């Protein structure tokens, strides 16, 4: 593939990503879940009880981001926050 065609492919992938993000955000009105919330629910659906750090890594969120997301979703009754029994502080 020529460099010019590679640049075009990257451009088209970026356009597709932005359009997909806009579409997912527009679905919020229908299903009530934001994209990050949907991502966390998907992760929890695959592995219940996942650690916050693991979920944050999967969603590309740092500790403050995943903590805030979990707090908001807990307050909305979408998920339940539990202490890790292996933590030693619990």
FENVENQUI-V991015 format. One line per field, one symbol per residue. ss: DSSP state (h for helix, s for strand, l for the rest). Layout:
# FENVENQUI-V991015
ss: ???
This chain:
# FENVENQUI-V991015
ss: llhhhhhhhhhhhhhhhhhhhhhhhhlhhhhlllhhhhhhhhhhhhlllllhhhhhhhhlllhhhhhhhhhhhhhlllllllllllllll
